[in-house]
């Protein structure tokens, strides 16, 4: 087991690199892969949810949820670069760590809070709609859903703004074996490249996070309030409403089964249907949508449990007396597992939509079938145009070659005709030539006889 050369000797129990290796593999590979996977899945969600076929208010909430989840994953992605132990350049590493503490981690917390509140708003709407359908039908519309999402964005922005001001960082540089890993926020490493001072190369470097003194009196109260508002209270409300929605789903399943039996019985006795087909289809879609929401909320509650038990103040209060070093050793792995569960919560809603919502699945198939048809149609049109162009070129080439060949052929025919006519004249001369010769011979004979 090799130790970190930057850590001082009095932290003998923390010199092992096992925790560091686990963190590096977790942040460098697992979290980055989940972020990329989740971004792709949420893009697929948006491609389907933005179709006109899914225009009801629950799908408006799901669209906002997909955008919030995707932006959360995008904001967390640089975190894997900083914690993945890629960088050995002191200036770049410090700039990225400060950027993490002051910008993209507060931004990720903001979008995560928006995602929680949209899930809560959708669950409340589903509960009211299934409990009081006649009274709430006029309010369960896409316009009101968009207004609710806008209000959530504004409220969460006001609540999350202090996160951008509370935290700051500083760096610590020292010789080998001089750093205390208990105070370092990042894992110490030996500097290989430096644009600040070449004398830093070969020394140890780590970043220490600390709160700003200006906001220090309010920081504890703020984080406790946000913990209750973002984690405890939504978890309790969603647990209660989800239990009620599960009861509604079970009741709907029994009602659907009884209605199916009654319809089969009536189909035997009479030809009159028991329920209008459009109404039956709408009820079936509402039932599937409720089941989709139940699955999403169950996963959220499971992942939110990891977040609650990983709250630093809670962990410190529980472990400080009997396990004082747990906050600096085992808690690092606990935070890694919590981050992985949170990222999975933001990434896998697409599979619940496909598994429990037939309307979403049908729209997904229609959307990508249409896009594939357009793609192949465009490629076919391009190939067809190229074929027509090639045919036109071939035709023009053939016509020019035909014209030239016709010209050559006509020349050959004219020359052949001239040759044949001259040949006929010569043959005619040859035929008349013996007659001329015979006439000369007769004349000569007559002259000799006279003599």
C-alpha positions in Angstrom: 0.0 0.0 0.0 1.8 3.2 -1.2 1.4 6.4 0.7 1.0 9.9 -0.5 4.4 11.6 -0.2 2.8 15.0 0.4 1.0 14.0 3.6 2.8 14.5 6.9 3.9 11.6 9.1 1.5 12.4 11.9 -1.4 11.4 9.6 -0.1 7.8 9.3 -3.6 6.3 9.1 -4.5 8.6 6.2 -1.4 8.0 4.1 -2.9 5.1 2.2 -3.8 5.8 -1.4 -6.7 3.4 -1.5 -9.3 6.1 -0.7 -7.6 8.4 -3.3 -7.8 5.6 -6.0 -11.4 4.9 -5.2 -12.3 8.6 -5.5 -10.3 9.0 -8.7 -12.0 6.1 -10.4 -15.3 7.2 -9.2 -15.1 10.8 -10.2 -13.0 10.4 -13.3 -15.0 7.5 -14.9 -18.2 6.7 -13.1 -19.5 10.2 -12.6 -18.4 11.5 -16.0 -20.1 8.5 -17.8 -23.3 9.0 -15.8 -23.3 12.7 -16.7 -22.9 12.0 -20.4 -25.4 9.2 -20.3 -27.9 11.4 -18.4 -27.5 14.4 -20.8 -28.2 12.1 -23.8 -31.3 10.6 -22.1 -32.7 14.1 -21.2 -32.2 15.2 -24.8 -34.2 12.2 -25.9 -36.9 13.2 -23.3 -37.0 16.8 -24.8 -37.2 15.5 -28.4 -40.4 13.6 -27.4 -42.0 15.8 -24.8 -41.9 18.9 -27.1 -44.1 17.1 -29.7 -47.6 18.5 -30.1 -49.1 15.1 -29.3 -48.0 15.5 -25.6 -49.6 18.9 -24.8 -51.2 18.1 -21.5 -50.0 19.9 -18.3 -48.2 16.9 -16.8 -46.0 16.7 -19.9 -45.2 20.4 -19.5 -44.0 19.7 -16.0 -42.0 16.7 -17.3 -40.4 19.0 -20.0 -39.3 21.5 -17.3 -38.0 18.6 -15.2 -36.0 17.2 -18.2 -34.4 20.7 -18.8 -33.6 21.1 -15.1 -32.0 17.6 -14.9 -30.0 18.1 -18.0 -28.6 21.5 -16.8 -27.8 19.9 -13.4 -25.8 17.2 -15.1 -24.0 19.8 -17.3 -23.1 21.9 -14.3 -21.8 18.9 -12.4 -19.6 17.6 -15.3 -16.6 19.8 -14.6 -16.6 18.5 -11.0 -15.4 15.1 -12.4 -12.5 16.9 -14.0 -11.4 18.6 -10.8 -11.9 15.6 -8.6 -10.6 13.1 -11.2 -7.0 13.9 -10.5 -6.2 14.8 -14.1 -4.3 18.1 -13.5 -0.8 18.6 -12.1 -0.6 22.3 -12.9 -1.0 24.5 -9.9 -2.6 27.6 -11.5 -5.1 25.7 -13.7 -6.1 23.4 -10.8 -6.6 26.4 -8.4 -8.7 28.3 -11.0 -10.9 25.3 -11.7 -11.3 24.6 -7.9 -12.3 28.2 -7.3 -14.6 28.1 -10.2 -16.2 25.0 -8.8 -16.7 26.5 -5.3 -18.0 29.8 -6.5 -20.0 29.1 -9.7 -20.8 25.7 -11.1 -21.5 23.8 -7.9 -23.9 26.5 -6.6 -25.4 26.5 -10.1 -25.8 22.7 -10.0 -27.5 23.1 -6.5 -29.8 25.7 -8.1 -30.9 23.4 -10.9 -31.2 20.5 -8.5 -33.5 22.5 -6.3 -35.6 23.5 -9.4 -35.9 19.8 -10.3 -37.1 18.9 -6.8 -39.7 21.7 -6.8 -41.0 20.7 -10.3 -41.3 17.1 -9.1 -43.2 18.3 -6.0 -45.5 20.6 -8.1 -46.3 17.7 -10.6 -47.1 15.3 -7.7 -49.4 17.8 -6.1 -51.2 18.4 -9.3 -51.6 14.7 -10.0 -52.9 14.2 -6.5 -55.5 17.0 -6.8 -56.5 15.9 -10.2 -57.1 12.3 -9.2 -58.9 13.3 -6.0 -61.0 16.3 -7.2 -61.1 15.9 -11.0 -64.1 18.2 -11.6 -62.8 21.0 -9.4 -59.3 21.0 -10.6 -59.8 20.3 -14.3 -59.8 24.0 -15.2 -56.5 24.5 -13.5 -54.6 21.5 -14.8 -53.7 23.1 -18.1 -50.3 23.7 -19.8 -50.6 27.5 -19.3 -50.8 27.2 -15.6 -48.0 24.6 -15.6 -45.7 27.1 -17.4 -46.7 29.8 -14.9 -45.9 27.5 -12.0 -42.5 26.5 -13.5 -41.6 30.2 -14.0 -42.5 30.9 -10.3 -40.4 28.0 -9.2 -37.4 29.3 -11.2 -37.7 32.8 -9.6 -38.1 31.5 -6.1 -35.2 29.0 -6.4 -33.0 31.7 -7.8 -33.7 33.9 -4.8 -33.1 31.0 -2.4 -29.9 29.8 -4.1 -28.2 33.2 -4.6 -26.3 33.1 -1.3 -24.5 29.9 -2.3 -22.6 32.0 -4.8 -21.2 34.2 -2.1 -20.5 32.0 0.9 -17.6 29.8 -0.2 -14.1 30.7 -1.3 -10.8 28.8 -1.5 -7.1 29.3 -1.1 -4.1 27.1 -2.0 -1.3 25.7 0.2 2.2 24.9 -1.1 4.9 23.2 0.9 7.7 20.7 0.7 7.1 16.9 0.6 5.6 15.5 3.8 4.5 18.9 5.1 0.7 19.0 4.2 -2.1 17.9 6.5 -4.8 16.0 4.5 -7.4 16.7 7.2 -7.4 20.4 6.3 -7.1 20.0 2.5 -10.3 20.1 0.5 -8.6 18.4 -2.5 -6.2 15.5 -2.5 -2.5 16.8 -2.3 -0.3 16.3 -5.3 3.2 17.1 -6.4 3.3 20.0 -8.9 4.7 19.1 -12.3 3.9 22.3 -14.2 3.6 25.9 -12.9 3.1 29.2 -14.7 3.3 31.2 -11.5 6.7 30.2 -10.2 9.1 27.6 -11.5 10.3 27.0 -7.9 6.9 25.5 -7.1 7.7 22.5 -9.4 8.4 19.4 -7.2 6.6 20.8 -4.2 3.2 19.7 -2.8 0.0 21.5 -3.5 -3.6 21.3 -2.2 -6.6 23.6 -2.1 -8.4 24.5 1.2 -12.0 25.7 1.2 -13.3 28.1 3.8 -16.3 30.3 4.3 -16.2 34.1 3.8 -16.0 35.9 7.1 -18.7 38.4 6.1 -21.4 35.7 5.8 -20.1 33.4 8.5 -22.7 34.2 11.1 -25.5 33.4 8.6 -24.0 30.4 6.9 -25.1 27.7 9.3 -28.6 29.0 9.6 -28.9 29.2 5.8 -27.6 25.7 5.2 -29.9 24.2 7.8 -32.9 26.0 6.4 -32.1 24.9 2.8 -31.6 21.3 4.1 -35.1 21.3 5.6 -36.7 23.2 2.6 -35.0 21.2 -0.2 -34.6 17.7 1.4 -36.7 17.0 4.5 -39.9 18.9 3.6 -40.2 17.7 0.0 -39.4 14.1 1.0 -42.2 14.1 3.6 -44.8 15.6 1.2 -43.8 13.4 -1.7 -43.9 10.3 0.6 -47.4 11.1 1.7 -48.7 12.0 -1.8 -47.0 9.1 -3.4 -48.7 6.7 -1.0 -52.0 8.2 -1.9 -51.2 8.0 -5.6 -50.2 4.3 -5.2 -53.7 3.7 -3.6 -55.3 5.5 -6.6 -53.3 3.3 -9.0 -54.4 0.1 -7.2 -58.0 1.4 -7.2 -57.8 2.2 -10.9 -56.4 -1.3 -11.6 -59.3 -2.9 -9.8 -61.8 -0.6 -11.6 -60.2 -1.4 -14.9 -60.4 -5.1 -14.2 -64.0 -4.9 -13.1 -64.9 -2.8 -16.1 -63.2 -5.2 -18.5 -65.1 -8.1 -17.0 -68.4 -6.1 -17.3 -67.6 -5.2 -20.9 -66.9 -8.8 -21.8 -70.1 -9.9 -20.1 -72.1 -7.2 -21.9 -70.5 -8.0 -25.2 -71.9 -11.5 -24.9 -75.4 -10.4 -23.9 -75.7 -7.2 -26.0 -73.7 -5.2 -28.5 -73.9 -1.9 -26.5 -70.5 -0.7 -25.2 -70.2 0.1 -21.5 -67.9 3.2 -21.9 -67.1 5.5 -24.7 -63.8 4.6 -26.4 -62.4 8.2 -26.1 -63.2 8.4 -22.4 -61.7 5.0 -21.8 -58.5 6.0 -23.7 -58.2 9.2 -21.7 -58.6 7.3 -18.4 -56.0 4.8 -19.5 -53.5 7.6 -20.4 -54.1 9.3 -17.0 -53.6 6.0 -15.2 -50.3 5.4 -17.0 -49.1 8.9 -16.4 -49.8 8.5 -12.7 -47.8 5.2 -12.6 -44.9 7.0 -14.4 -45.0 9.7 -11.7 -45.1 7.2 -8.9 -41.9 5.5 -10.3 -40.1 8.8 -10.7 -41.0 9.8 -7.1 -40.0 6.5 -5.6 -36.5 6.8 -7.2 -36.3 10.4 -6.0 -37.1 9.3 -2.4 -34.5 6.6 -2.5 -31.8 8.9 -3.8 -32.9 11.7 -1.5 -32.4 9.4 1.5 -28.7 9.2 0.6 -28.6 13.0 0.5 -30.2 13.3 3.9 -27.9 10.9 5.6 -24.9 12.5 4.0 -25.6 16.0 5.3 -22.2 17.1 6.7 -23.5 18.6 10.0 -25.6 15.5 10.6 -22.6 13.2 9.9 -20.4 15.3 12.2 -22.9 15.2 15.0 -23.4 11.4 14.8 -19.7 10.4 14.3 -17.8 13.1 16.2 -17.8 11.3 19.6 -17.1 7.7 18.7 -15.5 8.0 15.2 -13.8 11.3 15.0 -11.8 10.5 11.8 -14.8 9.2 9.8 -15.6 12.7 8.5 -12.2 12.7 6.7 -11.9 9.1 5.7 -15.2 7.1 5.3 -17.3 10.1 4.6 -15.3 10.7 1.4 -16.6 7.4 0.0 -20.1 8.1 1.4 -20.1 11.4 -0.5 -19.0 9.6 -3.7 -21.9 7.1 -3.4 -24.3 9.9 -2.7 -23.2 11.9 -5.8 -23.6 8.8 -7.9 -27.1 8.2 -6.7 -28.1 11.8 -7.2 -26.8 11.7 -10.8 -28.6 8.5 -11.5 -31.8 10.2 -10.3 -31.3 13.0 -12.8 -30.5 10.5 -15.6 -32.9 7.5 -15.7 -36.4 9.1 -16.0 -36.3 8.3 -19.7 -36.6 4.6 -18.9 -39.5 5.1 -16.6 -41.3 7.1 -19.3 -40.8 4.3 -21.8 -41.7 1.5 -19.3 -44.9 3.0 -17.8 -46.2 5.5 -20.4 -47.4 4.0 -23.6 -48.2 7.4 -25.1 -44.7 8.6 -24.5 -43.3 5.4 -26.1 -45.6 5.7 -29.1 -44.6 9.3 -29.6 -40.9 8.4 -29.3 -41.4 5.8 -32.0 -43.3 8.2 -34.3 -40.8 11.0 -33.7 -37.7 9.0 -34.6 -39.5 7.1 -37.4 -40.5 10.4 -38.9 -36.9 11.7 -38.5 -35.5 8.6 -40.1 -38.0 8.8 -42.9 -37.0 12.4 -43.5 -33.3 11.5 -43.4 -33.7 8.7 -45.9 -36.0 10.8 -48.1 -33.4 13.5 -48.2 -30.6 11.1 -48.9 -32.9 9.4 -51.6 -33.6 12.8 -53.1 -29.9 13.7 -53.2 -29.1 10.3 -54.8 -32.0 10.7 -57.2 -30.8 14.2 -58.2 -27.3 12.9 -58.7 -28.7 10.0 -60.8 -30.7 12.5 -62.9 -27.6 14.7 -63.3 -25.5 11.7 -64.3 -28.2 10.6 -66.8 -28.2 14.1 -68.2 -24.5 14.1 -68.6 -24.6 10.6 -70.1 -27.3 11.7 -72.5 -25.4 14.8 -73.5 -22.3 12.7 -74.0 -24.1 10.1 -75.9 -25.8 12.7 -78.1 -22.5 14.4 -78.8 -20.8 11.1 -79.5 -23.8 10.1 -81.7 -23.5 13.4 -83.6 -19.8 12.9 -84.2 -20.3 9.2 -85.1 -23.1 10.3 -87.5 -20.8 12.8 -89.1 -18.0 10.3 -89.5 -20.5 7.7 -90.8 -21.8 10.1 -93.3 -18.3 11.0 -94.4 -17.6 7.3 -94.8 -20.8 6.8 -96.7 -20.0 9.7 -99.1 -16.5 8.4 -99.6 -17.9 4.9 -100.1 -20.4 6.2 -102.6 -17.6 8.0 -104.5 -15.5 4.9 -104.4 -18.3 2.7 -105.6 -19.2 5.1 -108.5 -15.6 5.3 -109.6 -15.4 1.6 -109.3 -18.5 1.2 -111.5 -17.0 3.5 -114.1 -13.9 1.5 -114.2 -15.8 -1.8 -114.5 -17.9 -0.2 -117.3 -14.7 0.8 -119.1 -13.3 -2.6 -118.7 -16.4 -4.1 -120.2 -16.3 -1.8 -123.2 -12.6 -2.1 -123.7 -12.6 -5.6 -125.4 -15.2 -4.4 -127.8 -13.0 -1.5 -128.8 -10.1 -3.9 -129.2 -12.1 -6.2 -131.4 -13.3 -3.4 -133.6 -9.6 -2.4 -134.2 -8.8 -6.0 -135.0 -11.6 -6.2 -137.6 -10.6 -2.9 -139.2 -7.0 -4.2 -139.5 -8.3 -7.4 -141.1 -10.4 -5.6 -143.6 -7.4 -3.4 -144.6 -5.2 -6.4 -145.2 -7.8 -8.1 -147.4 -8.2 -5.1 -149.6 -4.4 -5.0 -150.1 
